[in-house]
């Protein structure tokens, strides 16, 4: 069996991890996912061990994606309802090209085997050694990005809750800004629009990695999504529920006028 495949051919979660298989399913069902590849836990471990054949194979399959790239972990037991591993496994954004993917993959493997990640695994009842797959995708240059819950995670109300900011979604996920906050009912009616304070935007650094840029004063409290954007997000939420089931935690981005799905996972239960 191949250890490195295009995302749409990632079928086995035990081999490629939950994130890769979920994104592969999304592509097969016609959802707008950036192109990418899935790397199995075995080949990731071989790359981390500096095995030349594994590194060569990874560079070869990643090369058609061009650059820059986003490199994310995809462990077999990651992104479930009982344990999300959010913040435990490394994500590397703006890896310039396939030539730099090997070191990026190694960093992710080591992050998943760090003391903090192993401690987290034990806390949520996982005592086996992690099988760390990796997803490599073309990196977007979004106008806005963020997260969306298909059901209100606080009140339980049957409505979409959307948080958004300028640039890459890491500004929202890492808590670097107070994001714009929206509530939209299942029929698409906007229930709430609350401007945030988005003083910085995370952007790709031409030298690799990311940089925090100051946002112009007139845009700090300007809503970064309009009603058309919210309607598209509501439709995406509905499609994700059809494919994956209810109560989803979605990461998304708007780039060049198109909405993309970056991740869709079960809402993690409290305490996980």
DONUVEX-460095 format. One record per residue (C-alpha): residue number from 1; residue in three letters; chain; z, x, y. Coordinates in steps of 0.1 Angstrom, whole numbers, plus 2048, in hexadecimal, padded with zeros to 3 digits. Layout:
N
{NUM, "ala", "A", {Z, X, Y}}
...
//
This chain:
272
{1, "unk", "A", {800, 800, 800}}
{2, "unk", "A", {7F7, 80C, 823}}
{3, "unk", "A", {815, 818, 838}}
{4, "unk", "A", {803, 814, 859}}
{5, "unk", "A", {7EE, 7F5, 861}}
{6, "unk", "A", {7E2, 7E0, 87E}}
{7, "unk", "A", {7FC, 7C7, 888}}
{8, "unk", "A", {7E9, 7A9, 87B}}
{9, "unk", "A", {7EA, 7B9, 858}}
{10, "unk", "A", {810, 7BD, 859}}
{11, "unk", "A", {81C, 7A4, 83E}}
{12, "unk", "A", {83B, 7B3, 82E}}
{13, "unk", "A", {85B, 7B3, 842}}
{14, "unk", "A", {86C, 7CA, 829}}
{15, "unk", "A", {851, 7E4, 82F}}
{16, "unk", "A", {848, 7E0, 854}}
{17, "unk", "A", {866, 7CE, 863}}
{18, "unk", "A", {86C, 7AC, 871}}
{19, "unk", "A", {85D, 7B3, 894}}
{20, "unk", "A", {83C, 7C0, 886}}
{21, "unk", "A", {838, 7A3, 86E}}
{22, "unk", "A", {841, 78A, 888}}
{23, "unk", "A", {827, 798, 8A1}}
{24, "unk", "A", {80D, 79A, 885}}
{25, "unk", "A", {813, 775, 87D}}
{26, "unk", "A", {80F, 76D, 8A2}}
{27, "unk", "A", {7EE, 77F, 8A4}}
{28, "unk", "A", {7E2, 76D, 884}}
{29, "unk", "A", {7EB, 74C, 894}}
{30, "unk", "A", {7D8, 753, 8B4}}
{31, "unk", "A", {7F5, 75B, 8CB}}
{32, "unk", "A", {7EE, 774, 8E7}}
{33, "unk", "A", {7FE, 795, 8DB}}
{34, "unk", "A", {7F3, 7B8, 8E8}}
{35, "unk", "A", {7E1, 7CB, 8CD}}
{36, "unk", "A", {7F6, 7E3, 8B8}}
{37, "unk", "A", {7FE, 7F2, 896}}
{38, "unk", "A", {81B, 7F0, 87E}}
{39, "unk", "A", {82B, 80F, 86F}}
{40, "unk", "A", {840, 80B, 84F}}
{41, "unk", "A", {864, 819, 84C}}
{42, "unk", "A", {857, 833, 834}}
{43, "unk", "A", {83D, 842, 84B}}
{44, "unk", "A", {855, 840, 869}}
{45, "unk", "A", {86E, 854, 855}}
{46, "unk", "A", {853, 86D, 84B}}
{47, "unk", "A", {849, 871, 86F}}
{48, "unk", "A", {86D, 877, 879}}
{49, "unk", "A", {86E, 892, 85E}}
{50, "unk", "A", {850, 8A3, 86F}}
{51, "unk", "A", {839, 89D, 851}}
{52, "unk", "A", {816, 8A7, 85D}}
{53, "unk", "A", {803, 88F, 847}}
{54, "unk", "A", {818, 871, 854}}
{55, "unk", "A", {814, 87B, 878}}
{56, "unk", "A", {7EF, 87F, 874}}
{57, "unk", "A", {7EB, 85D, 864}}
{58, "unk", "A", {7FF, 84C, 880}}
{59, "unk", "A", {7EB, 85E, 89C}}
{60, "unk", "A", {7CB, 853, 88B}}
{61, "unk", "A", {7D3, 82E, 889}}
{62, "unk", "A", {7E3, 82D, 8AC}}
{63, "unk", "A", {7C6, 83F, 8BE}}
{64, "unk", "A", {7AF, 820, 8C2}}
{65, "unk", "A", {7CB, 80F, 8D6}}
{66, "unk", "A", {7C5, 829, 8F2}}
{67, "unk", "A", {7E2, 82B, 909}}
{68, "unk", "A", {7FB, 827, 917}}
{69, "unk", "A", {810, 819, 8FA}}
{70, "unk", "A", {830, 807, 8F3}}
{71, "unk", "A", {843, 813, 8D4}}
{72, "unk", "A", {85F, 7FD, 8C7}}
{73, "unk", "A", {875, 7FB, 8A8}}
{74, "unk", "A", {86E, 7E2, 88C}}
{75, "unk", "A", {88A, 7E4, 873}}
{76, "unk", "A", {88A, 7CD, 855}}
{77, "unk", "A", {8AA, 7BB, 860}}
{78, "unk", "A", {8A3, 7BC, 885}}
{79, "unk", "A", {89E, 79E, 89C}}
{80, "unk", "A", {8AF, 785, 885}}
{81, "unk", "A", {8C6, 768, 88E}}
{82, "unk", "A", {8E5, 77C, 883}}
{83, "unk", "A", {8DC, 79E, 892}}
{84, "unk", "A", {8C2, 7A6, 8AD}}
{85, "unk", "A", {8CA, 7CC, 8B1}}
{86, "unk", "A", {8C1, 7C7, 8D6}}
{87, "unk", "A", {8CA, 7E8, 8E8}}
{88, "unk", "A", {8D1, 7FA, 8C7}}
{89, "unk", "A", {8AE, 806, 8BE}}
{90, "unk", "A", {89A, 819, 8D7}}
{91, "unk", "A", {87B, 80B, 8E8}}
{92, "unk", "A", {863, 825, 8F9}}
{93, "unk", "A", {84B, 818, 913}}
{94, "unk", "A", {82D, 82A, 922}}
{95, "unk", "A", {828, 843, 906}}
{96, "unk", "A", {807, 852, 915}}
{97, "unk", "A", {7F2, 854, 8F5}}
{98, "unk", "A", {7F1, 856, 8D0}}
{99, "unk", "A", {7F8, 87C, 8D2}}
{100, "unk", "A", {81B, 874, 8DF}}
{101, "unk", "A", {822, 858, 8C5}}
{102, "unk", "A", {831, 870, 8AB}}
{103, "unk", "A", {84F, 87B, 8C0}}
{104, "unk", "A", {854, 857, 8CC}}
{105, "unk", "A", {855, 84A, 8A9}}
{106, "unk", "A", {86E, 865, 8A0}}
{107, "unk", "A", {885, 85B, 8BD}}
{108, "unk", "A", {885, 837, 8B2}}
{109, "unk", "A", {88E, 841, 88E}}
{110, "unk", "A", {8AB, 856, 89B}}
{111, "unk", "A", {8B7, 83A, 8B2}}
{112, "unk", "A", {8B9, 822, 894}}
{113, "unk", "A", {8CD, 83C, 881}}
{114, "unk", "A", {8E5, 844, 89E}}
{115, "unk", "A", {90A, 83F, 89B}}
{116, "unk", "A", {909, 821, 8B3}}
{117, "unk", "A", {8ED, 810, 89F}}
{118, "unk", "A", {8FF, 816, 87E}}
{119, "unk", "A", {91F, 809, 88C}}
{120, "unk", "A", {90D, 7E9, 898}}
{121, "unk", "A", {8FE, 7E4, 876}}
{122, "unk", "A", {920, 7E6, 866}}
{123, "unk", "A", {92E, 7CE, 880}}
{124, "unk", "A", {914, 7B3, 876}}
{125, "unk", "A", {919, 7B9, 851}}
{126, "unk", "A", {8FC, 7D0, 84A}}
{127, "unk", "A", {906, 7EE, 835}}
{128, "unk", "A", {8E5, 7FA, 828}}
{129, "unk", "A", {8D2, 817, 837}}
{130, "unk", "A", {8B8, 809, 850}}
{131, "unk", "A", {893, 808, 848}}
{132, "unk", "A", {884, 80E, 86A}}
{133, "unk", "A", {861, 803, 86F}}
{134, "unk", "A", {850, 807, 891}}
{135, "unk", "A", {837, 7F3, 8A6}}
{136, "unk", "A", {81F, 805, 8BC}}
{137, "unk", "A", {80C, 7EF, 8D6}}
{138, "unk", "A", {7F6, 7F3, 8F4}}
{139, "unk", "A", {80D, 7F2, 912}}
{140, "unk", "A", {806, 7D7, 92C}}
{141, "unk", "A", {808, 7DC, 952}}
{142, "unk", "A", {817, 7BA, 95A}}
{143, "unk", "A", {81A, 7A8, 97B}}
{144, "unk", "A", {839, 797, 96E}}
{145, "unk", "A", {84C, 796, 94D}}
{146, "unk", "A", {86D, 78A, 93E}}
{147, "unk", "A", {87D, 775, 923}}
{148, "unk", "A", {87C, 751, 919}}
{149, "unk", "A", {893, 73C, 903}}
{150, "unk", "A", {882, 71D, 8F3}}
{151, "unk", "A", {8A4, 70B, 8F5}}
{152, "unk", "A", {8BF, 710, 90F}}
{153, "unk", "A", {8D6, 72B, 8FF}}
{154, "unk", "A", {8F4, 721, 914}}
{155, "unk", "A", {8F3, 6FB, 914}}
{156, "unk", "A", {8DE, 6F4, 8F6}}
{157, "unk", "A", {8C8, 6DD, 90A}}
{158, "unk", "A", {8A4, 6D8, 8FD}}
{159, "unk", "A", {894, 6EC, 91A}}
{160, "unk", "A", {884, 70D, 91F}}
{161, "unk", "A", {898, 727, 932}}
{162, "unk", "A", {883, 743, 942}}
{163, "unk", "A", {88E, 762, 954}}
{164, "unk", "A", {874, 778, 965}}
{165, "unk", "A", {86F, 795, 97C}}
{166, "unk", "A", {853, 7AB, 98A}}
{167, "unk", "A", {844, 7C6, 974}}
{168, "unk", "A", {84F, 7CF, 950}}
{169, "unk", "A", {868, 7B8, 93F}}
{170, "unk", "A", {881, 7D5, 93B}}
{171, "unk", "A", {88E, 7CC, 95E}}
{172, "unk", "A", {89A, 7AA, 950}}
{173, "unk", "A", {8A4, 7B6, 92D}}
{174, "unk", "A", {8B8, 7D3, 93A}}
{175, "unk", "A", {8C9, 7BF, 956}}
{176, "unk", "A", {8BB, 7D4, 972}}
{177, "unk", "A", {8B4, 7B6, 988}}
{178, "unk", "A", {8BF, 792, 98D}}
{179, "unk", "A", {8A0, 781, 97F}}
{180, "unk", "A", {890, 761, 98A}}
{181, "unk", "A", {89E, 745, 976}}
{182, "unk", "A", {88A, 726, 96B}}
{183, "unk", "A", {891, 708, 955}}
{184, "unk", "A", {873, 6F4, 947}}
{185, "unk", "A", {875, 6D5, 931}}
{186, "unk", "A", {861, 6D2, 911}}
{187, "unk", "A", {848, 6BC, 923}}
{188, "unk", "A", {841, 6D7, 93D}}
{189, "unk", "A", {855, 6C9, 95A}}
{190, "unk", "A", {866, 6E4, 96F}}
{191, "unk", "A", {88B, 6DC, 971}}
{192, "unk", "A", {897, 6FA, 985}}
{193, "unk", "A", {889, 718, 998}}
{194, "unk", "A", {8A3, 731, 9A3}}
{195, "unk", "A", {897, 751, 9B5}}
{196, "unk", "A", {8A8, 771, 9A9}}
{197, "unk", "A", {8AD, 792, 9BB}}
{198, "unk", "A", {892, 7A9, 9AE}}
{199, "unk", "A", {896, 7C8, 9C2}}
{200, "unk", "A", {886, 7DF, 9A9}}
{201, "unk", "A", {869, 7DD, 990}}
{202, "unk", "A", {865, 7F2, 971}}
{203, "unk", "A", {842, 801, 970}}
{204, "unk", "A", {830, 81B, 95B}}
{205, "unk", "A", {834, 83E, 968}}
{206, "unk", "A", {812, 851, 969}}
{207, "unk", "A", {824, 86F, 959}}
{208, "unk", "A", {831, 859, 93C}}
{209, "unk", "A", {84F, 843, 938}}
{210, "unk", "A", {859, 82A, 953}}
{211, "unk", "A", {865, 82B, 976}}
{212, "unk", "A", {879, 812, 98C}}
{213, "unk", "A", {865, 809, 9AB}}
{214, "unk", "A", {873, 7F9, 9CA}}
{215, "unk", "A", {866, 7D5, 9CF}}
{216, "unk", "A", {85A, 7CD, 9F2}}
{217, "unk", "A", {875, 7B8, A05}}
{218, "unk", "A", {85E, 79A, A07}}
{219, "unk", "A", {85C, 798, 9E1}}
{220, "unk", "A", {880, 79E, 9D8}}
{221, "unk", "A", {889, 779, 9D8}}
{222, "unk", "A", {865, 76C, 9D4}}
{223, "unk", "A", {860, 759, 9B4}}
{224, "unk", "A", {84A, 76D, 99C}}
{225, "unk", "A", {83E, 74F, 988}}
{226, "unk", "A", {82B, 730, 995}}
{227, "unk", "A", {827, 70E, 984}}
{228, "unk", "A", {808, 719, 971}}
{229, "unk", "A", {81B, 737, 963}}
{230, "unk", "A", {838, 720, 958}}
{231, "unk", "A", {820, 708, 947}}
{232, "unk", "A", {811, 725, 934}}
{233, "unk", "A", {833, 731, 929}}
{234, "unk", "A", {83D, 70E, 91E}}
{235, "unk", "A", {81D, 70C, 908}}
{236, "unk", "A", {825, 72F, 8FA}}
{237, "unk", "A", {849, 723, 8F2}}
{238, "unk", "A", {83B, 705, 8DF}}
{239, "unk", "A", {822, 71A, 8CB}}
{240, "unk", "A", {83E, 733, 8C2}}
{241, "unk", "A", {854, 716, 8B6}}
{242, "unk", "A", {837, 709, 8A0}}
{243, "unk", "A", {832, 72B, 890}}
{244, "unk", "A", {855, 739, 88F}}
{245, "unk", "A", {86C, 71B, 891}}
{246, "unk", "A", {885, 70F, 8AC}}
{247, "unk", "A", {89D, 722, 8C2}}
{248, "unk", "A", {888, 741, 8CB}}
{249, "unk", "A", {88F, 75E, 8E2}}
{250, "unk", "A", {86D, 769, 8F0}}
{251, "unk", "A", {863, 788, 904}}
{252, "unk", "A", {843, 783, 917}}
{253, "unk", "A", {82D, 793, 933}}
{254, "unk", "A", {813, 788, 94B}}
{255, "unk", "A", {7F7, 7A2, 94F}}
{256, "unk", "A", {7D5, 79F, 960}}
{257, "unk", "A", {7DA, 779, 962}}
{258, "unk", "A", {7E1, 775, 93C}}
{259, "unk", "A", {802, 76C, 92B}}
{260, "unk", "A", {80C, 783, 90D}}
{261, "unk", "A", {826, 77F, 8F2}}
{262, "unk", "A", {83A, 7A0, 8ED}}
{263, "unk", "A", {855, 794, 8D6}}
{264, "unk", "A", {862, 774, 8C6}}
{265, "unk", "A", {883, 774, 8B3}}
{266, "unk", "A", {89E, 75B, 8A9}}
{267, "unk", "A", {8B9, 756, 8C3}}
{268, "unk", "A", {8D5, 76D, 8B7}}
{269, "unk", "A", {8F5, 75B, 8AF}}
{270, "unk", "A", {913, 763, 8C4}}
{271, "unk", "A", {925, 783, 8BA}}
{272, "unk", "A", {906, 793, 8AB}}
//
